[in-house]
Structures are given as structure tokens and as C-alpha cells.
Amino acid sequence: MPWGGQQAFFAIHSPFNPINPVLEGQAIRSGFTYIIEFKL
């Protein structure tokens, strides 16, 4: 939820298909460890 405190939003998408990270991305909050894995 965008109103749930301090957080950043993270989203990976095609440049030909833009998205709104707040609505379709993942919230990243302070104090947590995140592991991000991606393949090209």
C-alpha cells in the first residue's frame, strides 16, 4: 500500500510496456534484507 509508511517501489519492465511502480511494483521497506535475482 502506498500509504503504509516510508518505502520505495521497485519494478522491472520492458521499455516498450511501461508500468506504474506504485500500482504494479513491489514495496521495499527500510530495515529488511531483499534478494533480487534476474536473468537477461
C-alpha positions as CSV (number, residue, x, y, z in Angstrom):
1,M,0.0,0.0,0.0
2,P,1.5,3.4,-0.9
3,W,0.2,5.0,2.3
4,G,1.8,2.3,4.6
5,G,4.8,4.3,5.9
6,Q,8.2,5.1,4.4
7,Q,9.0,2.8,1.5
8,A,10.4,2.7,-2.0
9,F,8.8,0.9,-5.0
10,F,10.8,-1.4,-7.3
11,A,9.7,-2.7,-10.7
12,I,11.4,-4.1,-13.7
13,H,9.6,-3.9,-17.0
14,S,10.1,-3.7,-20.8
15,P,10.7,-0.1,-22.0
16,F,8.0,-0.8,-24.6
17,N,5.5,-1.7,-21.9
18,P,5.8,0.9,-19.1
19,I,4.1,0.3,-15.8
20,N,3.3,2.3,-12.7
21,P,5.7,1.0,-10.0
22,V,3.4,2.2,-7.2
23,L,0.5,0.2,-8.5
24,E,2.3,-2.8,-10.1
25,G,5.7,-2.8,-8.4
26,Q,6.9,-4.3,-5.1
27,A,7.3,-2.2,-2.0
28,I,10.8,-2.2,-0.5
29,R,10.8,-1.1,3.2
30,S,13.7,0.1,5.4
31,G,15.1,-2.5,7.8
32,F,14.5,-5.6,5.7
33,T,17.0,-7.5,3.5
34,Y,15.9,-8.3,0.0
35,I,17.4,-10.7,-2.5
36,I,16.8,-9.8,-6.1
37,E,17.5,-12.3,-8.8
38,F,17.1,-11.7,-12.5
39,K,18.1,-13.3,-15.8
40,L,18.7,-11.5,-19.1
